[in-house]
Amino acid sequence: MLYRLTLLSSVLLMFTISGESTAADRPIIISDHSSDRSVAPNVFGSVAIPLAHSRYDTRWQRVLHQTRSPQLSVLVRQAALLGPDQKVRFVNSFLNRAIRYEFDTDRSGDQWATVTETMTRMAGDCEDIAIAKMQALRALGMPASDLYMTVGRDGASEAIHALLLVRMGNRFWVLDNRTDRLVAQDEFGDFRPILTFSGAGTWTHGYRLGRQPANSIMIALNKATLPIGITVRSATWSGARH
């Protein structure tokens, strides 16, 4: 099946710059190679396009490398003897119930909390919960290369939302703060990822014509931030918990 990588790809290439720049000013730049460890997340009907840099590099590296939390140690002990898929289900449901959904004080949705910060408050928004789940699964022995935080547009609610993806075997599974169910990505519904992070890898996503999230171009130009988790639809999902 042929995909057209929409105008986003061209814009990303056009705005590659050289010379000195800060991390915040540096535009998204398409990489000529994928991550050395993580499989490209071609999920939700998209084609993953590896990036060399994005405006979110600094905050991603901060939450990726801060892994220790006393509260997380307690969680790990409870799940240590479970099988791999049981660990994933346990972490998803446990943290969904333990962490109170709390909107960012910055309404841009641009603050990402480390696992220590989230577990200390036992509160956070969708990307904070996804990050906490990622670190819990890493503590339980799951490779970082099999864990992906993806940020995109939820079509049903028109909200910008963050999810954790877990790669088990040849499938990607969705961990969502709005449901305790573990759902295969191809069965999840109308979700369009914009940026995905895993270990040292970062990707944007290409789509068939007409399916690209509208604000991807503005993000590529560094003219807009992703307002992640600032609507009630990122906190709740009617009928989700079964």
N, C-alpha and C positions, 0 to 999 in steps of 0.2 A: 504494500500500500504506500502510495507516494504522499508525502507530507510537504506542505509549503510552510517553511519557516518564515513567519510573517515579518513585517517591517521592523520588528524589534531587533532582529539579527543585524540588519543593515545599519540601524541607528547605533547599536552597540559598537560596531566596527568603526563607524565614522567618528565617534567621539573618544576613541583611544588617543591618549596624549602622551607626550614624552616630557622629560624634565622633572623638576621637583614639585611635589604636591603633598598635601596632608592626606591621611587616610580618609577623612571626611570629604575632601574635595576630589579624590581620585574616582574617575568614572568606572563603571563596570566594563571589563575588558574580557573578550572571549579568549579562552585558553586554546592552545593548539594541541593539548593532550588532556586526557581525563585524569581523575585522581589515581594515584599509584595503588590505592588499596580498595576504594569503594566502587562497586558496580554502578554504572550510570542508572539513575532512577527514572527510567522511561515509564512513568506511571500516569494513571488517570487520562490515558489517551494522548499523552504528550511525547515529544522527543526531548530528552535532556541534553542541553548544550553546556559543556564545561566552561567555566569562567576562571580567568587568572586572578581577578580581583572583583570585589563588590564594595559598596559603601558600608556593608555590614561586617566586614572582615574583623575589625577590632572587637566588636561586641560578641561575635561568634567565638573567637579565640578565647575571650575572657570566660564565657560560660562553659566552653568545651574543656578547658584545662583546670577549672576549679571543681574538684570532684569529691572533696571530703565534707561529711556532715554527720554529726552524732546521731541525728534522727534517722539518717539513711542507713547507718550501721544496724540499727534495730530492725529496720525493714528487711535488710539483707539476711539477717539471721533467721527470720521467719520463713524465708523462701529458699534457703540454701539447698535443701534436699529435693526440691521440685525438679521435674523435667523441664527442658527448654521452653516448650510451648506453655506449660503451666506457670513458669516464671513470668512470661510475658503477660498472661491473663491476670495473674496475681498483682503484678505491678500496676497494670492499667486500672483495675477496679479499686485497689487499695488507695492509690494516690488520687483517683477521681473523688473518692469519698473523704479522704483525709485533708486535702487541700481545698480551702474555701476559695471560690472564684472571686477575685478582687480586681477591679479595673485599675489600669495604670493611673497614677496621679497626673502624669503627662498624657493628655488626651490624644497625642499623636500616636500612641501605642508603640513608642520608640524605645522604651526601657526594657531591657532583658535582664532578668534576675538569675544569679547563680543558684545552684541547688542549695547551697548553705543559706542564702537569703530567703529562698522560698520556704525551705523546711523550718527555718527559725520562726517565720511569721505564720507558717502553715496557711499561706494565702498567696495567690498569684493569678495572672490571666493565662490565656491559652498557651502562649509560647513558654511562659514560666513553668507551666505544668508539663509541657512536652519535654523541656530541658531536664526537669527533675526525673521524669520517667527514663530518659536517655541515660542519665548518670546512675540510676538505680539498676538498670539492666547491665550497664558496664560493670558495676560493682558485683553483679551476680555472674560475671564471666562472659557476657556477650561482647563480641568484638565491636569496637567503635565503627568499623567499616560496614557493619550491618545495620547501623542505626542512622536514621535521617530525619532531620527536622525540615518540614516543608511548609512554606507560607504561600497561601493563594486565596482565590475567591471562591467562596461557597455559593454555588449558583442558586440554591433554594432560598437562602436568606440574604444574598447580596452582601455578605459580610466578608471582610478580610480575616482569615482564620489560620491558626497554626496547628499542625498535626505532627505526631511522631510516626514514622514508618519503620517497621522492623522487617528485615529480609531474612526469611527462614526458607532454606532450600532455594527454589527458583521463584518464590512468590514474595510479594510485598504485602504486609499486613498493616492496617491502620489502627493506631491508638489515639482515641479522641476523648477529650475531657467531657464531652457531652453524652457519652455512652460507655457502658462497661463491656459491651460486646467487642470482640476482636473481629474485624471485618477485612476481607481481602480487598485490595485497592480497586480491582476491577468490578467489585460489587458495591462499592461505597456510595456511589451516586454522583451528583453534579458538582465536582470540585475541580478547579483549574489552578494547579500550582504555578507560582510566579518565580520563586527562588527556593532552592533546596540546599541544605548543608549537611555534610557528613565528614567527620574527621578533618582532613586537609582539603576536601573537595567542596566546590560550590558549583551549582548549575542554575541556569535559567531554563525556560521550557518553550519549545516551539509547538505549534498546533496547526491543524488544518485551517484553511482560510475561514475567517469569521469566528474562530473559537478562542482567540488570544484575549486574555483579560485586558480591559481597556487601559488600565493605568500602568501597564508594563512599560510603555514607551516613556512615560514621565519618570519612572523609576530609573530607567536606563540613562536618562539625561541628568540624573541626580537632582531633579526638580521636585520630586515628591518622595515622601516616606511611605512605608506601608503602615496604615493605621490598624495594627494587629490587635484583635481582641477588644475593641472599644465598644462593641454593640452587645446587646443582651443575647443576640443569636449566637455569639461565640461562647456564651456562658451556659446556655440551655438549649436543649433540642427536644421538642415535644415528642413524647413517646419513645425516647431513645433508650432509656434504661430498662432492659428486660431481664 
